[in-house]
Amino acid sequence: MRFESFIASRIIRSKPYKNTISSPIIKISILSISMGLIMMIISISSGVGLQKSIEDKVSSFFGHIIISNFQNNSSQSSLNPIVFNQDFYNSNINNKILHIQTVAYKSGVITTESTFEGVVFKGIRKDFNSNNFSKYLVEGKFPNLNDKLTNDVMISEHLSKRLFINLGDKFKTTFFKNGSSLPNERNFKVVGIFKSGLIEFDQIYFLGDIRHIQKMNNWKHDEIGSFELFINNFDEISNISNELYENTSSDLDVFKISDKFPDIFNWIALFDMNILVIVIIMILVGGINMITALLVTILEKTQLIGVLKVLGSKQTSIRNIFISNGVYLISLGLFFGNLIGIGLVLFQKVTGFIKLDPQTYYVSEVPLDLNFTTIILLNLGVLLLCFAMLIIPSFIIGRISPTDSLKIN
């Protein structure tokens, strides 16, 4: 065992050390490190978890990347068709595309005996990513799109309650023709009810057979409104979008889901700044408390420092003794911080104890993302930064004179 480590361990284990005036200060310092790490783990887990949850919900409905015709369309309806057979559809660029679904949209009005509601009908085909969307299906099933044209549709729980339409009920929807005063009417039957938690979508969209839109728009069977692409890694969405743009015809537009809903994605992007501010503040608070604890410990051990200097110990060695002591206290705080922080995250993931308003946060409970790589890096970062902050106050040891510290009153 090195000389510095031996002396540091003796200081830590000594009973007088534990009963001195510095004891409560040291306990507060350890507590500050623990509380800071708990706050950082929870803030990072909740921030990243909320970002991923919202990204997943929006992309489950619209995909990560959308390819459609250039059009100025505030009604959200698909106006100009795209031929189904496109080069990129069969190539799946460098295997970065996980799934492609073909869809079309048409605005309309659902009317019942007591009320009506403006809606957007999302026409889907058998290539719809039902596995990804099934998590939001709360009742019923998906429409069978494999055979002939079907009137079966899925509506949101919000529309179901607002229009008093339940599973198995039929309703009429009126669609307006482009350039014509005569409307199209369709009678649909509810076979499934979904709840995405995104009120902007749940209050207007319902899903059914795309062939209804093809007939109303006089499109051919191989013409659709747009392509919705799902990718493996959301972080690569910009690169894949640019690559797709270069590999599509000039009359097609390629845009990311974040471009379609900029308000939502700009809002969740703010979480990164909030997390960064919390991490910086917690590290500063913990570091300052550790500096205080180290200074108090040095002042209490002036006689020991004097003895070590008289016996020929180098100033660097004495500094390392107290820095090692500080690192031990930091490690102790990190241990309890990890234990409590990870425990709270796991408790929330299992029980969903903390609830949120879905109309404000798009989720009904706090979603947490537990990434152990992030936690390990966070621990290393806290340890290194606090260690660096301990080096400066350790220089006070050089100002302690052996003559003054060993005076006998």
ZIVEN-V702369 format. One record per residue. PSI is psi in radians with two decimals (none if undefined). Layout:
psi:PSI
psi:PSI
//
This chain:
psi:2.35
psi:2.68
psi:-0.80
psi:-0.75
psi:-0.66
psi:-0.85
psi:-0.72
psi:-0.74
psi:-0.62
psi:-0.68
psi:-0.75
psi:-0.69
psi:-0.21
psi:2.37
psi:-0.73
psi:-0.64
psi:-0.68
psi:-0.33
psi:0.15
psi:3.09
psi:-0.36
psi:-0.22
psi:-0.88
psi:-0.57
psi:-0.72
psi:-0.71
psi:-0.68
psi:-0.68
psi:-0.78
psi:-0.73
psi:-0.68
psi:-0.69
psi:-0.79
psi:-0.84
psi:-0.68
psi:-0.77
psi:-0.67
psi:-0.80
psi:-0.70
psi:-0.75
psi:-0.78
psi:-0.73
psi:-0.75
psi:-0.78
psi:-0.75
psi:-0.71
psi:-0.87
psi:-0.68
psi:-0.72
psi:-0.71
psi:-0.85
psi:-0.66
psi:-0.78
psi:-0.75
psi:-0.73
psi:-0.70
psi:-0.81
psi:-0.76
psi:-0.49
psi:-0.51
psi:-0.68
psi:-0.05
psi:3.05
psi:-0.61
psi:2.42
psi:2.35
psi:2.11
psi:3.07
psi:2.67
psi:2.17
psi:2.53
psi:1.73
psi:1.77
psi:-0.21
psi:-0.14
psi:0.14
psi:2.59
psi:2.04
psi:-0.88
psi:2.26
psi:2.79
psi:2.42
psi:2.35
psi:-0.73
psi:1.76
psi:2.68
psi:-0.79
psi:-0.42
psi:-0.61
psi:-0.27
psi:-0.57
psi:1.26
psi:1.97
psi:0.53
psi:0.38
psi:-0.28
psi:2.16
psi:-0.69
psi:2.59
psi:2.27
psi:2.60
psi:2.32
psi:3.01
psi:2.69
psi:2.56
psi:2.28
psi:2.60
psi:-2.97
psi:2.19
psi:2.25
psi:2.36
psi:-3.09
psi:-0.48
psi:-0.31
psi:3.13
psi:2.84
psi:2.33
psi:2.30
psi:3.01
psi:2.13
psi:2.13
psi:1.92
psi:2.23
psi:2.78
psi:-3.08
psi:-0.21
psi:0.13
psi:2.42
psi:1.26
psi:-0.53
psi:-0.69
psi:-0.53
psi:-0.28
psi:-0.44
psi:-0.34
psi:0.00
psi:1.99
psi:-0.32
psi:2.48
psi:-2.58
psi:3.07
psi:2.59
psi:2.55
psi:1.89
psi:0.18
psi:-0.55
psi:-2.42
psi:3.03
psi:2.28
psi:2.60
psi:0.05
psi:2.40
psi:2.86
psi:2.32
psi:2.86
psi:2.75
psi:-0.60
psi:-0.85
psi:-0.63
psi:-0.78
psi:-0.68
psi:-0.61
psi:0.01
psi:0.77
psi:2.16
psi:3.05
psi:2.26
psi:-0.20
psi:2.73
psi:2.63
psi:2.80
psi:2.41
psi:2.33
psi:2.19
psi:2.51
psi:2.33
psi:2.55
psi:2.15
psi:0.33
psi:2.58
psi:-0.19
psi:2.20
psi:2.85
psi:2.38
psi:2.42
psi:2.45
psi:2.15
psi:2.77
psi:2.31
psi:2.07
psi:-0.18
psi:2.58
psi:2.23
psi:2.82
psi:1.83
psi:-0.40
psi:-0.15
psi:1.76
psi:-0.55
psi:-0.51
psi:-0.78
psi:-0.47
psi:-0.11
psi:-0.42
psi:2.47
psi:2.71
psi:2.45
psi:-2.91
psi:2.22
psi:-0.36
psi:-0.39
psi:-0.80
psi:-0.69
psi:-0.71
psi:-0.78
psi:-0.57
psi:0.03
psi:0.70
psi:2.78
psi:2.92
psi:-0.37
psi:0.30
psi:2.33
psi:3.04
psi:-0.75
psi:2.87
psi:2.41
psi:2.08
psi:2.42
psi:2.34
psi:2.86
psi:-0.72
psi:2.00
psi:-0.49
psi:-0.33
psi:0.21
psi:-0.66
psi:-0.79
psi:-0.74
psi:-0.68
psi:-0.78
psi:-0.68
psi:-0.69
psi:-0.70
psi:-0.65
psi:-0.34
psi:0.23
psi:2.83
psi:2.83
psi:-0.32
psi:0.03
psi:2.52
psi:2.38
psi:2.13
psi:2.66
psi:2.80
psi:-0.51
psi:-0.43
psi:-0.51
psi:-0.62
psi:1.21
psi:-0.58
psi:-0.76
psi:-0.82
psi:-0.51
psi:-0.62
psi:-0.83
psi:-0.36
psi:-0.42
psi:-0.37
psi:-0.59
psi:-0.75
psi:-0.71
psi:-0.75
psi:-0.78
psi:-0.75
psi:-0.76
psi:-0.78
psi:-0.80
psi:-0.79
psi:-0.78
psi:-0.68
psi:-0.72
psi:-0.77
psi:-0.81
psi:-0.73
psi:-0.74
psi:-0.70
psi:-0.65
psi:-0.62
psi:-0.76
psi:-0.80
psi:-0.71
psi:-0.75
psi:-0.76
psi:-0.72
psi:-0.74
psi:-0.76
psi:-0.56
psi:-0.44
psi:0.54
psi:-0.65
psi:-0.74
psi:-0.71
psi:-0.72
psi:-0.76
psi:-0.78
psi:-0.64
psi:-0.70
psi:-0.64
psi:-0.02
psi:0.19
psi:2.44
psi:2.67
psi:-0.63
psi:-0.70
psi:-0.75
psi:-0.71
psi:-0.71
psi:-0.56
psi:-0.85
psi:-0.54
psi:-0.69
psi:-0.67
psi:-0.74
psi:-0.70
psi:-0.65
psi:-0.79
psi:-0.69
psi:-0.77
psi:-0.66
psi:-0.76
psi:-0.69
psi:-0.66
psi:-0.91
psi:-0.59
psi:-0.77
psi:-0.76
psi:-0.84
psi:-0.77
psi:-0.88
psi:-0.63
psi:-0.74
psi:-0.69
psi:-0.80
psi:-0.67
psi:-0.74
psi:-0.68
psi:-0.64
psi:-0.74
psi:-0.43
psi:0.67
psi:-0.73
psi:2.08
psi:2.77
psi:2.79
psi:1.95
psi:-0.42
psi:-0.37
psi:-0.76
psi:-0.01
psi:0.02
psi:2.67
psi:-0.28
psi:2.80
psi:2.01
psi:2.34
psi:2.39
psi:1.96
psi:1.78
psi:1.95
psi:-0.49
psi:-0.76
psi:-0.71
psi:-0.71
psi:-0.79
psi:-0.66
psi:-0.75
psi:-0.77
psi:-0.69
psi:-0.79
psi:-0.77
psi:-0.79
psi:-0.75
psi:-0.75
psi:-0.65
psi:-0.76
psi:-0.62
psi:-0.38
psi:-0.36
psi:-0.72
psi:-0.90
psi:-0.32
psi:-0.31
psi:-0.23
psi:-0.36
psi:-0.60
psi:-0.35
psi:-0.17
psi:2.13
psi:2.26
psi:-0.64
psi:-0.83
psi:-0.67
psi:-0.37
psi:0.20
psi:2.42
psi:2.14
psi:none
//
